[in-house]
Each structure stands twice: as C-alpha cells, then as structure tokens.
Amino acid sequence: MNKPELKQAFTETMQSYLDALDRYSDEQFVAKPDEAEWSLGQMYQHLYEANTYFFLANVKRCLEKRKGQEGGEMTAAGQNVHQHNSFPPIKVKRPAAPNSPEPVAQDREAYRVLYAQTLREGLDWAEALAQDDGSYKTQHYVFGWLNATEWLQGLEIHARHHIRQRHEREAWLGIATV
C-alpha cells in the first residue's frame, strides 16, 4: 500500500467509526451480549487507547527518531499482516494481564471528539510520512521492527479488524449496518 492509499484508507476507516456513533442510543452503546464480550463503548475505548498510545505514538517515535533504531526486520507474522493488509479473519482474545483491565467506555459524545482528534493527528502524521525514508523503526511485540508508515498501516488494519466486531454487536442489537 502506498502512502496516498494509506492516507485514504485511514481516513475512511476512522470516519466510519465517527459516522457509526449516530446509529446508537446511549443504552445500546454500553450493552454487552455477555460478560466475556465488550460493548461497543468498550471497543471504542480500546481502539482510542491503541490508536493514541500505541500506534500513533510509535509513528511519532519513528519520525522523531527516538526509542528505536535504524533498520530491523519484521517477524513472519508482521510480514504476513502487512503483505495482506489485514489480520486473519478470526476472533482474537486479548491476553490477560494484571495491568490491562477491561476498557471503560466513555459516552458517545466523548468519542466524537476523541476520534475526530485521532483522525486529524493521523492525517498530520500521514503528511509527514512523505519526508520519511522509512529507515528508523520501533519494535512491535508481535510484528517486529516497523517504520512510521508501517505503524500507521497497522493502526488502519487494527481499526478495520474491529469493524467486524462492531458489525456483530450491531447485529446483536438489531441495528442495520451500513
């Protein structure tokens, strides 16, 4: 995926989350099919945290050339995901960790602001990618060493992966998906 295509895909994916907020009531946004599954609100919170504190933070680190290194290779898993521009179409359970509590949902209006901010920040970083040669990388714990463009692509892939979950929750709630 080239940088203009990535910018377009990122914009469309993030905008889909903003647009979807209009389809939910406050009650639907926090409803859970069972205790083992997330509500839409929890999924939005997870994505916001991952987008901001993981993916975009690493885009920034790569572009600022800090907390990483020149060069480094992706793992086979990272190569597979980036080559196919997609996670496998399977459900993934987040590993349990003592410092990793369940996401706590905010209200829908908060996500209108937060996701609009993420979209703006991501687009700003996407513009900066034009000046990046891709040699500086930071390490992803599963995918290996990624440059700024690969981190932004990872954000878009991860957010698009959760669209399946969003559609499942919408179907459970009886909300027509677009």
Protein Blocks (a to p, Z undefined) as FASTA:
>chain_A
ZZklmmmmmmmmmmmmmmmmmmpcfklmmpcfbfkbccfklmmmmmmmmmmmmmmmmmmm
mmnopaiaeejiddfklmmmmmnopacfbdddddddfklccdddddfklmmmmmmmmmmm
mmmmmmmmmmpgolaccddfklopadfklmmmmmmmmmmmmmmmmmmmmmmnopacZZ
